[in-house]
Amino acid sequence: RLSFEPIRSWPRWPYCLRRFLLPFLPIPQLDFAVGDQGESEDEEEFLRYANAARPDTLEELVAPFEEHLQPLIQGFFGAKERVVTVSAQFIFGSAKTKTEAHRDFLSRNTVSLLTPLYEYTPEQAALHYWRFDENEQLYRTEKIERGRLRRTYHYRRGEAVVFSGDLFHQTAPFKKPAEGWGSKRCRALFCVVFAAADGLRAEGKYDEIIRNMRGPSGGFIMDPETEEWLTASVTTSEDSDGSGA
């Protein structure tokens, strides 16, 4: 876990004023790619991401966290490893009652940071996870039903959870509060993904991991090896090889 002082923002202008005035102000604009996480038959039930769609937007989002993150991330990957910030996004939704346990990128050389934008109750924002040392059969067989002990982390504002890309975890199902979300408008988290560039390449499945990382980000990520900005229209060599069927 990582604790930090929540980021302070501009005064809360009325929504209509922010929506129509901000694009015309002489200030740098952030750019996001928006998409759905998974599918839902209920229009009221969804999780959606707003992922940084330009490298300057990525840098702007991550800058406030760098001082806190550097020793933590380097401690995990090693002081000599070249660590690259791959993506940053907001994950928001009104309700999600059907979720599945999964591993994000199937790689120990990636880590994700998640933190809530607001204070929520444990029923509104929580994360199920299965520790490696408590679920050996699960990680040996990769079958979630072999999981022996599931733990739950309750998101807290001003605190972040950081976990590797091969950890089994699951968004705890949540519903829209009976009284509505109020000024929060929804359940919203902020997520940053980091990768150890050299360690990632040494795994021998680089293209597969990159595809896994691009999937939930609309294709917009920083390539860990080349530090080239990839967009939705940029494909890797392996992606191109499989597109001619």
Secondary structure, 3 states (H helix, E strand, C coil): CEECCCCCCCCCCCHHHHHHHHHHCCCCCCCEEEEECCCCCCCCCEEEEEEECCHHHHHHHHHHHHHHHHHHHHHHHCCCCCEEEEEEEEEEEEEECCCCCECCCCCCCEEEEEEECCCCCCCCCEEEECCCCCCHHHHHHCCHHHCCCCEEEECCCCEEEEEECCCCEEECCECCCCCCCHHHCCEEEEEEEEEEHHHHHHCCCHHHHHHHHHHHHCCCEECCCCCCEECCCCCCHHHHHCCCC
